[in-house]
Amino acid sequence: MKLPNGYGSVSKLGGKRRKPFIVRKTLGYHINEETGKVAPDTITIGYTKTRAEGYQLLAEYNSSPYDLAASKMTFAQVYEEWSSKKFPTISQSGINGYIASYKSCEKLYDRVFKDLKLADLQMVIDECDKNYPTLKKIKVLFNQLYKFAIKNDICNKDYSSFVDIAQYKDRNPNKYDREKFTKDEIAKIWEMKDDKYYQIILMLLYNGLRISEFLSLKKENVHLDEQYFDVIDSKTENGIRKVPIADKMLPFYQSWYDSCPECEYLLHNEKGKGFKYDNYYRVYWTPLMEQLGIERTPHCTRHTTISMLSEAKVQETTIKKIVGHSGAMTLTEKVYTHLDMSILIDAINKTLEDIPIENETPKKTA
């Protein structure tokens, strides 16, 4: 494709690359002191998977040129720049509020700010065990950061205004009934148990994991013979834990484990790659929920697990050990409570006592 002079170029690089096309633009020229010839002053705008994507990136840059260095800033770097200017102008209580909100965004720290999408911001809200006023403060932080980023040509689109916190308006972090799946909704999902993607939802309903914890679970941390798995990547210290696998869930875990021998992650897409939250939520979770006429977020499965454990008269300490409640453990519980895995398995099994399963896997015995 012949492009206008000064417009820029899209070229393919050699070798095996994930993004083989380089997008560049000439800003001027200089004399090469060694050769005496005129040489171009070029900048690299970015790299793309296809030539068409390269032309699109070039067109976007030409329509609205931006600071390339700024465009590579991470969420954490944008926060540091913004806070260095904002904090001197507000009270200490205001500063403390922003710092607390920022701590809830840990999953975004190392992400390039301009590459963030609405699903990334919504994930922070959906996975945050906070009440509505606290969620409002997090959204205010998003608003502030995007206002700063657009003003300084770090990005050109503000997703913060679309973040939905209204669904959590009545949230009380100590009450889960408002957000849990109903028995009828769970029954609908059980009817789809032969579909491997509905199996993910069932596993979430009976393990109490945050969706990010489950999507990042690697097979090396899954111990099917002992009937548990290790959570080694969590947003809280208490989140690092051993989670029991219920007897009736074990066939689903085994099926996913065996479905792709070369896969690193327990859960994976058709290409054998681990799920990213935004892709899983948009491509899998949402269509599955719409198919059954259910309006729930992935985080509602965690509330449901907690509620079912409580209804099954499982001790509070055991519930905390299974779901890894942030800040929920008392000092006595942390120091003196060492629950055997069999106790945790028995506890999670109680939530499934009313679910009849054909050919169910017998419980492992020592």
Protein Blocks (a to p, Z undefined) as FASTA:
>chain_A
ZZdehkbpcdddedjdfblcccdddfbdcddfklopacdddddfbdcfbfklmmmmmmmm
mmmccdfklmmpcfklmmmmmmmmmmmmmcfklmmmmmmmmmmmmmmmmpcfklpcfklm
mmmmmmpccdfklmmmmmmmmmmmmmmmmmnopaccdfklmpcfklmmmgcfkbcklmmc
cfklmmmmmmmmmpmklmmmmmmmmnopafklmmmpcfklpcfknopacdfbdfbfklpc
cddddfklmmmmmmmmmmmmmbmbfbdcfkopacdfklmmmmmmmmmmmmnopacdfklm
mmmmmmmmmmnopafklmmmmnopghkacfklmmmmccdfklmmmmmmmmmmmpccehia
cdddZZ
